[in-house]
Amino acid sequence: MSKGKTGKGRSGGKVAMNPQAVARIQSATAQKSGGGVPKASFAARAQRAAAKNSGTRK
């Protein structure tokens, strides 16, 4: 495992949240909630984690 990774992937190892994963999560959440992503949802938290991991968080 490399440094700086967070979370746990399906294999049980640690994997950083990335924009591709966030897109899948947000898409599924939006489909279930009528097109929007609730602010306090897992999808929203995943977006913040991906932004933090990529260094683009404002």
N, C-alpha and C positions, 0 to 999 in steps of 0.2 A: 504494500500500500504506500502511496505517496503522501507527503505532508500536505496539510491544508484541506483535506477532504472531510466532509461532514455528512451526517445522516447515514442510514443503512440502506443499501440496495437489496434487491431480491436475493442476491447470492449471500447475503449476510455481512459482506464487507462494507466499509464506509465509502460512500459515493457523494460527491458534491452535487447540489441542485444546479441544473443548467437550464438555459432557455428552451431547449427542445423538450425537456421533461415538463417544464412549466406550461408550455403550449398545450401539451396533451392533457394535463391536469385542468387547466382553465377551460379547454374545449369541453371536456366531460362535465365539468361543473356548470358551465353555461347552458349546455343542453338540458341538464336536469332542473335548472332554476329559471327556465324561460328566457334565456339569452343574456342574463347578467351574471356577474360574479360577486356574491355578497362580500362586503368589506372584511368581515371576521371569519371568512371561510379558510379552509386549508389551502385552497388555490391562491388566495391573497397572501398567505404566509409564505407559500412556496415562491411566489413572485419576489417578495422581499428578500428571501434567502438567495435566490439566483442573482438578484441585483447586487447583494452584498458580496457574493462569491466572485462576480465578474468585475467588481470595482467600479460599477456605474451607478451606485446608489447615491441619491442626492439628499 
